Amino acid sequence: MLCIENKDCEDLERRKVYQMLPDDEALKEGFLRVIDESGEDYLYPKFYFISVQVPLEAQEALQFASG
């Protein structure tokens, strides 16, 4: 997910891609569960992000870098 807003959130950077974790209950309430700059997952308003398609090579590189 690409962060497009970070109002009052020190652990999010605008224009940065973040990993989203599945959380159907949070989504129903208008939130996304995202791993932020702290390395932990937290709920953030859905409108703080837009979905982006990341090429497979980039997904693999990101997984390798975080693993």
C-alpha positions as CSV (number, residue, x, y, z in Angstrom):
1,M,0.0,0.0,0.0
2,L,1.3,3.4,-0.9
3,C,1.0,6.0,1.9
4,I,-0.6,9.2,0.7
5,E,-1.4,10.8,4.1
6,N,0.2,10.6,7.5
7,K,-1.5,13.3,9.5
8,D,-0.6,12.8,13.2
9,C,1.3,9.6,12.5
10,E,5.0,9.7,13.2
11,D,5.4,6.1,12.1
12,L,4.3,6.6,8.5
13,E,6.1,8.3,5.6
14,R,4.1,9.8,2.7
15,R,5.1,8.4,-0.7
16,K,6.4,5.1,0.8
17,V,5.1,1.6,0.2
18,Y,4.0,-0.4,3.2
19,Q,3.0,-4.0,3.7
20,M,-0.6,-4.6,4.6
21,L,-1.8,-7.6,6.6
22,P,-5.2,-9.1,6.1
23,D,-7.8,-8.0,8.6
24,D,-11.4,-8.2,7.4
25,E,-12.8,-6.7,10.7
26,A,-10.6,-3.6,10.5
27,L,-11.4,-3.2,6.8
28,K,-15.2,-3.2,7.6
29,E,-14.5,-0.3,10.0
30,G,-12.5,1.6,7.4
31,F,-9.0,0.7,8.6
32,L,-6.0,-1.2,7.3
33,R,-3.6,-3.2,9.3
34,V,-0.1,-2.0,8.1
35,I,3.4,-2.7,9.2
36,D,4.7,0.8,9.8
37,E,8.2,2.3,10.5
38,S,8.3,0.8,14.0
39,G,8.2,-2.6,12.4
40,E,5.0,-3.5,14.2
41,D,1.5,-3.7,12.6
42,Y,-1.1,-1.1,13.5
43,L,-4.5,0.1,12.3
44,Y,-4.6,3.2,10.1
45,P,-7.4,4.9,8.3
46,K,-7.9,3.3,4.9
47,F,-7.8,6.7,3.2
48,Y,-4.2,7.1,4.2
49,F,-3.3,4.6,1.5
50,I,-3.8,3.6,-2.1
51,S,-3.2,0.1,-3.5
52,V,-0.3,-0.3,-5.9
53,Q,0.8,-3.2,-8.0
54,V,4.4,-4.2,-7.3
55,P,6.2,-6.3,-9.9
56,L,7.1,-9.9,-8.8
57,E,10.8,-9.1,-8.8
58,A,10.2,-6.2,-6.4
59,Q,8.0,-8.2,-4.1
60,E,10.7,-10.9,-3.8
61,A,13.4,-8.3,-3.2
62,L,11.3,-6.6,-0.5
63,Q,10.6,-9.9,1.2
64,F,14.3,-10.8,1.1
65,A,15.3,-7.4,2.6
66,S,12.8,-7.7,5.5
67,G,13.5,-11.3,6.2
